[in-house]
Amino acid sequence: MLEEVRITGLGVINDALLELSPGFTALTGETGAGKTMVVTGLGLLFGGRADPARVRPGAQRASVEGRLRTDPSGKVAQQVEEAGGDLDEDGTLVLTRSVSGEGRSRAFAGGRSVPVSLLTYLADDLVAVHGQSDQQQLLKPGRQRESLDKYAGGALAEVLGDYQRAYSRHKKVHDELVTLTTEARSRVAEAEALRAGLTEIEKLNPVAGEAVALRADEERLANADSLNAAATTAHEALLGDPTVGNDGNDGADVVTLLGQARRALDAVRRHDTEIDGVAGRLSEAAFLVSEVAAELATYIQSIDADPARLAAVQERRAALNRLIRLYGPGGIASHINGSPAAAPRSADESAAAAETSDDSIAAPDESVPAEQADEEPDDVAAVLDWARRAAVRVGELDNDDETIATLTATEAELSAQVIELAARLSELRTQAGERFAEDVTAELAALAMPHARIFVVLTRLDEPGPHGIDDVEIRLAPHPSAPALPLHKGASGGELSRVMLAIEVVFAGADPVPTFVFDEVDAGVGGKAAVEIGRRLAKLARLAQVIVVTHLPQVAAFADNHLVVAKSVDGTITSSGVIRLDHEGRVRELSRMLAGLEDSEFGQAHAAELLAMAADQAARP
């Protein structure tokens, strides 16, 4: 329950304090005094739209602070605590909302800064606002269906949840089935193109890492003569036939010279440790050079200068590079399960396709220089990965018939489930509509419309939709001989206000929140009907806190607590405040509302009589 609301810097309100209490609180005031700003302030407090134009001229920001009492162990308290806020020891929760002139909005709950959306979420369990804009919303069939569903309670909500889940699954399966059947030709073309690519890869049968090895083979084969000459020269230098005898060293090979040096040192190495170490390293050098010479001899024997072998390697490498350009990373035909996904069957077909259509996949450019090709990354592994994914996709495409059959069966099953749940929804809505019509008709009788009847009409749609198979419309027959027409056609202005109030009161009974706010829902009503509205609001106030902004003295007279929005003019500055009235003040205010003269003797007498009548009728069961 709201205990106190302070509004500062909002519209014509400079600083106003609303001291609220349980029961029925009436809020009155002259036209332009700022009653609308009070309702706007309550809307801000509970997460409404922050309009910087509403900030009072000269004020930095508009702010609204509300103190309300709630159950410390209830849902609201739990939500605030989860957001980091706290309740006072007596269960009082403080909510604050502010908006600057620049449009920056801030919200606080329990002393902690929170998202504005939290205030909106809390409002669902704290307050229900019924105003003229809400009346206009209730004239829309979609809103009437939502309201009826809410009135119906948990049983319908559970079925509606099941229905919406089944409807969503059915729509997904149906859309997939439509896609498969309408895109059959393109899926066949996709499968054929993928098979062509797989055939090309299978024919070449590449191996991961093969491109690197082929590049090395081509380099070696292309330079076989140079490699052979260099290796032979090196081998002869290390281990060639000597051209002179052992007594000289002209023309001797490296191994021979190292042997002579080693033998010379071996003869004296025992006389000096230093020369002994040098002799050891010389022996190691001679052994190492001999090994190198042997490896060179083996290498010379392995060099293959076969031009046919070189041509085969170059051809294989060109074929691999083509696959990589097509199916490797960023390849022009590498995309699967979408466009472009097709690969030409051969280089000739590729070239022909490129010449005839810009949308076709072009063949690899066979004129790319060898230097550029050498720089291309070796990505055979990516080609093999494409082949694996393509094979999976071909399997999916080849199974279209089986998939279509499965989806058709699933779609039929879900369709039956949707129809069954839709029928159950219709049944529950029909039952709820009958109860709702009876309740609202009874309310109308209490609002001086004893002959009016409300009907809830369910019209079957051509096919199920997201909310069922019903179109819900509330209709009114204002008297027995009148046909039941939609609300905006079947009621006058005053009748419509009473009908909407009756509907709101019935909905309020189905929406148990501790506080109800009614903003001039009595517009267009007067006389005896106004008295009945006041009596009905007083009855509702026995169950919950009711705050009513009204211009009717007959309604205000039934209030337990009367607040008036007072306007004062100081030069060019208009400011408003909220005053709580005692009995004498209520008499003067009701006299103003009745006769326009708060000091009129006859007006005050009428006001006192009205207060006595209201007190007497409010006390009746």
MOJOLIN-V748237 format. One record per backbone hydrogen bond with DSSP energy under -0.5 kcal/mol. NH is the residue of the N-H (numbers start at 0). CO is the residue of the C=O. Records with the same first field share a line. If there is no record, write none. Layout:
BEGIN
NH: CO + CO
END
This chain:
BEGIN
2: 66
3: 66
4: 17
5: 64
6: 15
7: 62
8: 13
9: 12
10: 8 + 53
12: 9
13: 11 + 575
14: 575
15: 6
17: 4 + 15
18: 16
19: 2 + 17
24: 22 + 545
25: 23 + 560
26: 547
27: 25 + 562
32: 29
37: 33
38: 34
39: 35
40: 36
41: 37
42: 38
43: 39
44: 40
45: 41
46: 43
47: 42
50: 48
51: 49
53: 50
54: 51
55: 8
58: 55
61: 98
62: 7
63: 96
64: 5
65: 94
66: 3
67: 65 + 92
68: 0
69: 90
73: 70
76: 70
77: 73
78: 74
79: 75
80: 76
81: 77
82: 78
83: 80
84: 79
85: 109
87: 91
90: 87
92: 67
94: 65 + 92
95: 107
96: 63
97: 105
98: 61
99: 103
100: 59
102: 99
105: 97
106: 113
107: 95
108: 111
109: 93
110: 93
111: 108
113: 106
117: 114
118: 114 + 115
119: 115
120: 116
121: 117
122: 118
123: 119 + 120
124: 121
125: 121 + 122
126: 122
127: 514
129: 516
131: 518
134: 130
135: 131
136: 132
137: 133
138: 134 + 135
139: 136
143: 139
144: 140
145: 141
146: 142
147: 143
148: 144
149: 145
150: 146
151: 147
152: 148 + 149
156: 152
157: 153
158: 154
159: 155
160: 156
161: 157
162: 158
163: 159
164: 160
165: 161
166: 162
167: 163
168: 164
169: 165
170: 166
171: 167
172: 168
173: 169
174: 170
175: 171
176: 172
177: 173
178: 174
179: 175
180: 176
181: 177
182: 178
183: 180
186: 182
187: 183
188: 184
189: 185
190: 186
191: 187
192: 188
193: 189
194: 190
195: 191
196: 192
197: 193
198: 194
199: 195
200: 196
201: 197
202: 198
203: 199
204: 200
205: 200
209: 206
212: 208
213: 209
214: 210
215: 211
216: 212
217: 213
218: 214
219: 215
220: 216
221: 217
222: 218
223: 220
226: 222
227: 223
228: 224
229: 225
230: 226
231: 227
232: 228
233: 229
234: 230
235: 231
236: 232
237: 233
238: 234
239: 235
247: 244
251: 248
253: 236
254: 237
256: 252
257: 253
258: 254
259: 255
260: 256
261: 257
262: 258
263: 259
264: 260
265: 261
266: 262
267: 264
268: 264
270: 267
271: 268
275: 271
276: 272
277: 273
278: 274
279: 275
280: 276
281: 277
282: 278
283: 279
284: 280
285: 281
286: 282
287: 283
288: 284
289: 285
290: 286
291: 287
292: 288
293: 289
294: 290
295: 291
296: 292
297: 293
298: 294
299: 295
300: 296
301: 297
302: 298
304: 302
306: 304
309: 305
310: 306
311: 307
312: 308
313: 309
314: 310
315: 311
316: 312
317: 313
318: 314
319: 315
320: 316
321: 317
322: 318
323: 319
324: 320
325: 321
326: 322
327: 323
330: 327
331: 324
332: 325
333: 330
349: 345
350: 346
351: 347
352: 348
353: 349
354: 350
355: 351
356: 352
359: 356
361: 359
365: 363
367: 364
372: 368
373: 369
374: 370 + 371
375: 371 + 372
378: 376
382: 378
383: 379
384: 380
385: 381
386: 382
387: 383
388: 384
389: 385
390: 386
391: 387
392: 388
393: 389
394: 390
395: 391
396: 392
397: 393
398: 394
399: 396
402: 398
403: 399
404: 400
405: 401
406: 402
407: 403
408: 404
409: 405
410: 406
411: 407
412: 408
413: 409
414: 410
415: 411
416: 412
417: 413
418: 414
419: 415
420: 416
421: 417
422: 418
423: 419
424: 420
425: 421
426: 422
427: 423
428: 424
429: 425
430: 426
431: 427
432: 428
433: 429
434: 430
435: 431
436: 432
437: 433
438: 434
439: 435
440: 436
441: 437
442: 438
443: 439
444: 440
445: 441
446: 442 + 443
447: 444
448: 443
451: 448
452: 476
454: 474
456: 454 + 472
457: 455
458: 456 + 470
459: 457
460: 468
464: 467
467: 464
470: 458
471: 469
472: 456
474: 454
475: 484
476: 452
477: 475
481: 478
484: 475 + 482
486: 473
488: 485
489: 485
490: 486
495: 491
496: 492
497: 493
498: 494
499: 495
500: 496
501: 497
502: 498
503: 499
504: 500
505: 501
506: 502
507: 503
508: 504
509: 505 + 506
510: 506 + 507
512: 510
513: 124
514: 125
515: 544
516: 127
517: 546
518: 129 + 516
519: 517 + 548
522: 519
524: 521
528: 525
529: 525
530: 526
531: 527
532: 528
533: 529
534: 530
535: 531
536: 532
537: 533
538: 534
539: 535
540: 536
541: 538
542: 539
543: 539
544: 513
545: 22
546: 515
547: 24
548: 517
549: 26 + 547
552: 550
555: 551
556: 552
557: 554
558: 555
559: 23
560: 23
562: 25 + 560
563: 578
564: 27
565: 563 + 576
567: 574
569: 567 + 572
570: 568
571: 569
572: 569
573: 571
574: 567 + 572
575: 11
576: 565
578: 563
580: 561 + 578
585: 581
586: 582
587: 583
588: 584
589: 585
590: 586
591: 587
592: 588
593: 589
594: 590
595: 590 + 591
596: 590
599: 596
603: 599
604: 600
605: 601
606: 602
607: 603
608: 604
609: 605
610: 606
611: 607
612: 608
613: 609
614: 610
615: 611
616: 612
617: 613
618: 614
619: 616
END
